[in-house]
């Protein structure tokens, strides 16, 4: 999968090694996500800004980028922009499920 995911032999952890173009794409994905968080001081906006201050591994977004490469889309193509939007949507949905799980479990902290 374009050498994005490499399993370390010493443990079961997954190490992510993005290519330079992936690094730019991941930054674009986070900019897109953060641009849709309201700037006001309402409680939900504050919580969203707090939650997205740490990006995590963004594994799901990386999978979308890898699929984009597999189908040979290029950064100049409009399909690449759609991939950025799709990857951002996947990340937001995944993060929403994490928050929902924390609320359901009564957890006080995330990460």
C-alpha positions in Angstrom: 0.0 0.0 0.0 2.6 2.5 -1.2 4.7 1.9 1.9 2.4 4.0 4.0 1.8 1.3 6.7 4.8 -0.6 8.0 4.6 -3.1 10.8 7.4 -3.0 13.2 8.9 -6.4 14.1 9.3 -5.6 17.7 5.7 -4.9 18.5 2.1 -5.0 17.2 2.1 -1.2 16.7 1.7 0.3 13.3 4.2 2.9 12.2 3.0 5.4 9.6 5.6 6.7 7.2 4.1 9.3 4.9 5.6 10.4 1.7 6.3 14.2 1.3 3.2 14.6 -0.9 1.1 12.8 1.8 2.4 15.2 4.4 1.1 18.1 2.3 -2.2 16.3 1.8 -2.6 15.5 5.5 -2.0 19.1 6.3 -4.6 20.1 3.8 -7.0 17.7 5.3 -6.5 19.1 8.8 -6.9 22.7 7.5 -10.2 21.7 5.9 -11.4 20.1 9.1 -10.4 23.0 11.2 -11.8 25.5 8.8 -15.3 24.1 9.5 -15.1 24.4 13.3 -17.0 27.5 14.4 -14.7 30.3 15.7 -17.1 31.3 18.4 -16.8 30.4 22.1 -19.7 28.1 22.3 -19.1 24.9 24.2 -19.2 22.6 21.2 -16.8 24.7 19.2 -14.4 24.8 22.1 -14.6 21.0 22.4 -14.0 20.5 18.7 -11.0 22.8 18.7 -9.6 21.0 21.7 -10.3 17.5 20.2 -8.6 18.4 16.8 -5.6 20.0 18.3 -3.9 16.6 18.1 -4.3 14.9 14.7 -3.5 11.4 15.8 -2.3 9.0 13.1 -4.9 9.9 10.6 -4.8 6.3 9.3 -8.2 6.5 7.6 -7.2 9.7 5.7 -4.0 7.9 4.7 -6.0 5.0 3.3 -8.1 7.4 1.2 -4.9 9.0 -0.1 -3.4 5.6 -0.9 -6.5 4.7 -2.8 -6.2 8.0 -4.7 -2.6 7.1 -5.6 -3.7 3.6 -6.6 -6.1 4.9 -9.1 -3.4 7.3 -10.4 -5.0 10.6 -9.6 -2.6 13.5 -9.5 -2.5 16.5 -7.2 -3.5 18.8 -10.1 -6.7 16.8 -10.8 -10.1 17.7 -9.5 -10.4 14.1 -8.2 -7.5 14.8 -5.9 -9.5 17.7 -4.3 -12.4 15.3 -3.9 -10.1 12.9 -2.2 -9.0 15.5 0.3 -12.7 16.2 1.1 -13.4 12.5 1.3 -10.4 11.9 3.6 -11.5 14.8 5.8 -15.0 13.4 6.0 -13.7 10.0 7.0 -11.5 11.5 9.7 -14.4 13.6 11.1 -16.7 10.6 11.1 -14.1 8.4 12.9 -13.5 11.1 15.5 -17.2 11.5 16.1 -17.4 7.8 16.8 -14.5 8.1 19.3 -16.3 10.9 21.1 -19.6 9.0 21.0 -17.9 6.0 22.5 -16.3 8.2 25.3 -19.6 9.7 26.1 -21.3 6.3 26.2 -18.6 4.8 28.4 -18.6 7.9 30.7 -14.9 8.5 30.0 -13.5 11.8 31.3 -10.5 12.0 29.0 -9.8 11.3 25.3 -6.2 10.2 24.5 
